[in-house]
Structure formats: structure tokens, C-alpha cells
């Protein structure tokens, strides 16, 4: 108890995390912050993502993927960025806002247990998957270099999807590959929110500047979560890049095809993992640090008003 006098930053972190979910004003700020921070990080890291996507589809080395994008020309370098910009902006809004709302419903008074954080993260991931899977689907088609001639724009892809019947628009179009997306997003959100605060609290005990624990926690936790679920990321990219009835294998057949085309070797499944580490470090570290900063700022404003 006596040590708390020497670590006011850590005490503030516990206090704000316990109180913030119950405040509607904080919810609105969390939505706005998530949108802005995810928009910025997506724009900055999109070239890295595009190289990773090419590796996932073609199982090529980093240098070869960069060379392929270079030969395609600058006019195609940011091809496909609009769907992820929109989807990641919505993702930031849903991820933190929905999580805080669900956590408040499960546990109105903090501190929140691991089970509560896991459940709230899992459910927020489900909401995220349902809302954003169509954006990722369009994005993955756009980023596949083999489909540039057939689908030169987002509108051409939407026109193709809308030409199907109602069920086809869902199963073949906007929600193709939905089940691995659901599994990836729900588990990813549950893992991220379950261990983000414990990692941050452990680092705060070292007396570091208040922004460092949040930055490192988001970076480390986001990266580990992404790497654990990387096989699902590869499977989603391959399933969602396909178009048409003739290329509609089952989930198991798609997973088997990815395994076979990677030579039944785990290290080929994880090709592109180094760039995933870089992208995840920047994206999740930045998002978590800004989120923590806004939470502190909101709490200080509340104290001044009181």
C-alpha cells in the first residue's frame, strides 16, 4: 500500500480504467479517438500491408513482392486503400467503444477481472467481424494483382457481387470467408484486451514515462496476438481474393489448399511474418498509446470540473 505513493501514474491508470467505462462522455471520445488513430495508422502502414498480402497470396519473398509492386507502377501502389481506410476507421470506433460498453455491462464497477475482459473482447470481435468483413473482402480482391484487369475499381467489384442472388451476395460476395474472419477477430480482440492492461501495469511499475507502458503494451500485445493468429490471416486473404461460383471450395478445402501450396511447411505459412511484426508494432502501439492519453486527459478534465 505504501508503494502507491511513489507511483501516482499507475494509481491513475487503475482509477481511470475502473471509472471510464461507466462514463457516456468517455464513450463518445473513445469512438472518435479510435476512428482517427486507426485512420492515420492504416494510411501510414498500408504499403507494408500490401507487401504482406502479396506474400500471403503468392508465397514470395519480401524483395520479390516489393519488386512486383514497383513494376506495376505508382498508380497501383495505393490501389485498394479506400476499403481499408473506411473499415479501419470503423474498426477503431467499434473496437474500443463496443468493448467499453460491453465491459461496463458485464462489470459496472472495476477493477475488471480477466474473465470480464476476455468476454467483452470476444463479443466486440464478433461485432467487428459482422460489420467489417465486407470491407476486407473488397480490399483483398482489389489488392490481388491477378484481378486488376477484370476488376479495375471498387465499383466493378460491387457490381459483380450485386449481380448474384440474395444468398450469393452474402456467401459468394460480401461475406465470403466469414467464418475464419469471425474466429480471427473474436479471438484476437479477446487476447488483446485480456492482456493489454496487465502488461501496461507491469511496465508502469518501473517508473517509465506514462506514455511508454501504453505504447509498448499495445505494440507487444498486438504483435503477439497477430502472430498467433497469422495462419487464419493467410487463410482469410486466400479465401477472400477468389471470385465466382467455380472457385468456391469449402473452408476445410481452402485450408488444405493453402497448406499444400505452402509445401506443407509452417515457415512458408508464416512468410511475411517479419512485416506483420513491424506493421502490428506501429499500428497497435500507436492506437493504444493515444487511447491511454485520451483516457488520462478525460480523467483530468473531470477532476478539474469537480
Secondary structure by P-SEA (a helix, b strand, c coil): cccccccaaaaaaaaaaacccccaaaaaaaaaaaaaaaaaaaaaaaaaaaaaaaaaaccccaaaaaaaaaaacccccccaaaaaaaaaaaaaaaaaaaaaaaaaaacccccccaaaaaaaaaaaaaaaaaacaaaaaaaaaaaccccccccccaaaaaaaaaacccccccccccccaaaaaaaaaaaaaaaaaacaaaaaaaaaaacccaaaaaaaaaaaaaaaaaaaaaaaaaaaaaaaacccccccccaaaaaaaaaaaacccccccccaaaaaaaaaaaaaaaaaaaaaaaaaaaaaaaaaac
